[in-house]
Amino acid sequence: MSFSISTKNEITTLKNSKSESIAELSGLIRNNGYLENNNLYLTTENNNIAEAMKEILENLYEIKVKINKIDNLNLFKNKLNLIEISSKVEFILQDIGYYNKKNEYLEVPPNYIVGSNEEIRAYLRGVFLCTGSINDPKTSYHMELTINRKEEAIFVQKLLNMFELNAKILNRDKGYMIYIKEAERISDYLKLLKANKAVLYYENIRVYHEEKNKTNRLNNCEQANIDKMIHSASKQLEQISLIEKHMNIELLDDKTKEALIYRKKYPETSLKELSEIISLETGKKITKSGLNHRFRKIKELAEKIAKDLVL
């Protein structure tokens, strides 16, 4: 079962107030319903959505709702549930803000349908149930709603962004796509829908990915430091080799000579580790900064020898 389907199944189990049920129906019917021979029809592949809508419609309007199985135009998908409403159609469409009292079509639902945050949430649940999809966070972070009409798409985007979800809208060949890409905002969207189980799953995967990425960044940083240390130690050994080849190291001062000897003895240690080894073995404290100063002298001496050789 896909993440989208499991999320939709969870949403169908929520218990709504009457006004929330009306708002949810409004979001669903406005984006999925169609009229034919004075009957209202809804279609969905999801059996749970079909049964949930049937229950809401029958409880709210005291009618009988039929669900029939019909062939899907996409042969690779399941049969469609055709939800048929044949009574009180005009009243239902007025009640959910599809028509006004004059039976005129409304481009967007009236304010009383989405008058409170809870009703807005319910409306957005209805929209998601019939047009929405969310990628499993194991694969990518993406949520989208596919909406046919421009006015409805802008209206839904506005509702989403009232909750600071940063929803964007794209004009497609067949309608409009509203989408959210940021992982944290998709998680907030799921919270908005009250899909709590989906939120828990999504957050667990999101946090795992973030920790994994953090670990990878730290490992990459650590590897970069190791590479830098090895390169630095290798350069120091080259400089030491040049000095030993062209002068007597006994002529060096004791501190510089000590640094030279210990670098040869421990060729792969970092400057910090080498300063700790010298301090421990000689009984004389030397800091990383102090040891670095000695290697600067070695570098300057090696550069002078190299320059004299050229001349």
Secondary structure, 3 states (H helix, E strand, C coil): CCHHHHHHHHHCCCCCCHHHHHHHHHHHHHHHCEEECCEEEEEECCHHHHHHHHHHHHHHHCCCCEEEEECCCCCCCCCEEEEEECCCHHHHHHHCCCECCCCCECCCCCHHHHCCHHHHHHHHHHHHHHHEEECCCCCCCCEEEEECCHHHHHHHHHHHHCCCCCCEEEEECCEEEEEECCHHHHHHHHHHHCCHHHHHHHHHHHHHHHHHHHHHHHHHHHHHHHHHHHHHHHHHHHHHHHHHHHCCHHHCCHHHHHHHHHHHHCCCCCHHHHHHHHHHHHCCCCCHHHHHHHHHHHHHHHHHHHHHHHC
